[in-house]
Amino acid sequence: MNTVRLNITLPKDTAARLEKFSGHKSKSAFIAECIRFRIDQIEKEDLKKALEEGYKNTRSESLELAKEFEAADIEGWDEY
């Protein structure tokens, strides 16, 4: 694994919590895991927002298509 050395500054209480929760992992591994987790969350949130915007922007088009094919969708339903 390629690594990069960083020098970071943390508040004392955060450093103490890091010491407590990093457990058997090295602090570097714990910090890397936390950063990956948070970046994944942000990417999922961004994707969700983009999808919501896309759905909102195509709402009227989707409704028009649904209305256009409404007859085909209910075709044969009276048999049940």
DANORSUL-V221912 format. One record per residue. SS is DSSP state (alpha for helix, beta for strand, coil for the rest). D_LAST is the distance of its C-alpha to the last C-alpha in whole Angstrom. Layout:
BEGIN
SS:D_LAST, SS:D_LAST
END
This chain:
BEGIN
coil:61, coil:63, coil:64, coil:66, coil:68, coil:68, coil:70, coil:68, coil:69, coil:67, coil:68, alpha:69, alpha:67, alpha:64, alpha:66, alpha:67, alpha:63, alpha:63, alpha:66, alpha:64, alpha:60, coil:61, coil:62, coil:63, coil:62, coil:64, alpha:64, alpha:63, alpha:60, alpha:59, alpha:59, alpha:58, alpha:55, alpha:54, alpha:55, alpha:52, alpha:50, alpha:51, alpha:50, alpha:47, alpha:46, alpha:47, alpha:46, alpha:42, alpha:43, alpha:44, alpha:41, alpha:38, alpha:40, alpha:40, alpha:36, alpha:36, alpha:38, alpha:36, alpha:33, alpha:35, alpha:36, coil:33, alpha:31, alpha:31, alpha:31, alpha:28, alpha:26, alpha:27, alpha:25, alpha:22, alpha:22, alpha:23, coil:20, alpha:18, alpha:16, alpha:16, alpha:14, alpha:11, coil:11, coil:8, alpha:6, alpha:5, alpha:4, coil:0
END
